[in-house]
Amino acid sequence: MKTHQPVAIVCIFTWIGFVCAISFLEAWLKFQAPGVTIPIGLGIGRLVFSALNKIEWVFAVAVLGSAFLSRNGLRWPLWIAIAILVAETVWLLPALDARAEEMIHHRPVPPSRLHIMYIAMEGVKVFALLAGGLALFKSTRYR
């Protein structure tokens, strides 16, 4: 099997796994563990989501590099996923981090829809990655 962008395909589907495991499983599950208080859970979450964001950038750069080197371009759903990653990095994660910091220090925070926005953006990102990854996989050449 020959493909135009095997590194991109591997990175895209691994990226999906990371986002699903952390954003849709670890994020809420840690609060179910005995003894995990809100401040402790938020501290863990800040650490984990910061690491996830850095790992996502590694995947994004690998996908972009693969597209550049193969000269086949990038599928439009992958541009959506990368745009969401940019928005999360420069706006949403810092806002959530500041909010978590206030809660960790037991300061009152007003109600917010930031977490709902984050979940929605993660969902769109996963579907965009899946669509882009499948399109890329379908363009695979068999010889």
C-alpha positions in Angstrom: 0.0 0.0 0.0 1.4 3.4 -1.0 -0.1 6.6 0.3 0.4 10.2 -0.4 0.7 11.1 3.3 1.2 8.2 5.7 2.6 10.3 8.5 -0.4 12.6 8.3 -2.9 9.7 8.4 -1.2 8.2 11.5 -1.0 11.6 13.2 -4.6 12.5 12.5 -6.1 9.2 13.9 -3.7 9.3 16.9 -4.7 13.0 17.5 -8.4 11.9 17.5 -7.6 9.3 20.1 -5.8 11.8 22.4 -8.7 14.3 22.2 -11.3 11.7 22.8 -9.5 10.1 25.7 -8.7 13.3 27.5 -11.4 15.7 26.6 -14.3 13.3 26.7 -13.1 10.8 29.3 -10.4 12.1 31.7 -11.8 15.6 32.1 -14.9 14.6 34.0 -13.9 11.2 35.2 -11.1 12.5 37.5 -13.8 14.2 39.7 -15.3 10.8 40.3 -12.2 9.5 42.1 -12.4 9.4 45.9 -10.7 12.3 47.6 -10.4 14.5 44.5 -11.6 17.9 45.4 -12.6 20.6 42.9 -9.3 22.5 43.4 -7.2 19.3 43.0 -9.2 18.2 40.0 -8.8 21.7 38.4 -5.1 21.6 39.1 -4.8 18.2 37.4 -7.0 19.4 34.5 -4.8 22.5 34.0 -1.7 20.3 33.8 -3.3 17.7 31.5 -4.9 20.1 29.1 -1.7 22.2 28.8 0.1 19.0 27.9 -2.7 17.9 25.5 -2.5 21.3 23.7 1.3 20.9 23.2 0.8 17.4 21.9 -1.9 18.5 19.5 0.5 21.1 18.1 3.0 18.4 17.4 0.3 16.5 15.5 -0.8 19.6 13.6 2.7 20.5 12.6 3.3 16.9 11.4 0.1 17.0 9.4 1.0 20.4 7.9 4.6 19.3 7.2 3.3 16.1 5.5 0.9 18.1 3.3 3.7 20.5 2.4 6.2 17.8 1.6 3.8 15.7 -0.4 2.6 18.8 -2.4 -0.9 17.4 -2.2 -2.3 20.1 0.1 -4.4 19.8 3.1 -8.1 18.7 3.1 -10.4 21.5 4.2 -11.7 19.7 7.3 -8.2 19.6 8.6 -7.9 23.4 8.2 -11.1 23.6 10.4 -9.4 21.4 13.0 -6.3 23.5 13.0 -8.3 26.7 13.2 -10.1 25.3 16.3 -6.7 24.4 17.8 -5.5 28.0 17.2 -8.7 29.4 18.8 -8.3 27.1 21.8 -4.6 27.9 22.2 -4.9 31.7 22.0 -8.3 32.3 23.6 -10.3 29.5 25.1 -7.7 27.5 27.1 -6.2 30.7 28.6 -9.7 31.8 29.7 -10.5 28.4 31.2 -7.1 28.4 32.9 -7.6 31.8 34.5 -11.1 30.7 35.6 -9.6 27.5 37.1 -6.9 29.5 38.9 -9.6 31.6 40.6 -11.5 28.5 41.7 -8.4 26.8 43.0 -7.8 29.8 45.2 -11.4 29.7 46.4 -12.3 33.0 44.7 -15.9 33.4 43.4 -16.3 33.1 39.6 -19.4 34.2 37.7 -21.3 31.6 35.7 -19.8 30.9 32.3 -20.4 28.9 29.1 -16.7 28.4 28.4 -16.7 24.7 29.2 -19.7 24.2 27.0 -17.9 26.0 24.2 -14.8 23.9 24.8 -16.8 20.7 24.6 -18.5 21.9 21.4 -15.2 22.9 19.8 -13.6 19.6 20.7 -16.6 17.8 19.1 -16.3 19.8 15.9 -12.5 19.3 15.9 -12.9 15.5 16.3 -15.4 15.3 13.4 -13.2 17.6 11.3 -10.2 15.4 11.9 -12.2 12.3 11.2 -13.5 13.7 7.9 -10.1 14.9 6.9 -8.4 11.7 7.9 -10.9 9.5 6.1 -10.7 11.7 2.9 -6.9 11.4 3.1 -7.1 7.7 3.6 -9.5 7.3 0.7 -6.9 9.0 -1.5 -4.4 6.3 -0.7 -3.0 4.5 -3.7 -3.0 0.7 -3.7 -0.3 -0.9 -5.8 
